[in-house]
């Protein structure tokens, strides 16, 4: 996972570097993810994209998300027994699920804490990524 925020300009280059071509569907899906950054599910993304691409299918959305994930442009975010959500933030970070609203947001994790977590991995184990998810409820009035 790269350590910068991705922009729409990165899409074509990153896809090409991965041997994948850019398509209007991939472009619109990726741009939609960048616009709200609220970690939508594939179904939520489909509903948003449908207004721009009326003929797009849910299967196409899933296929595009899979391609974007394989190219490192989006990261799946999973909370037990809930639909997978998608995040375009390529920096190492955690996610916070507000159980009272269902909203997911990014939480920056201090670099020194990430290094301490990586140091806890036993020798001889190749770490691919760290996933940290928090779940709770907002304490502010609604």
Helices and strands as residue ranges (DSSP letters): H 8-17, H 24-36, H 42-50, H 58-70, E 75-77, E 85-87, E 93-98, E 103-108, H 111-119, E 133-136
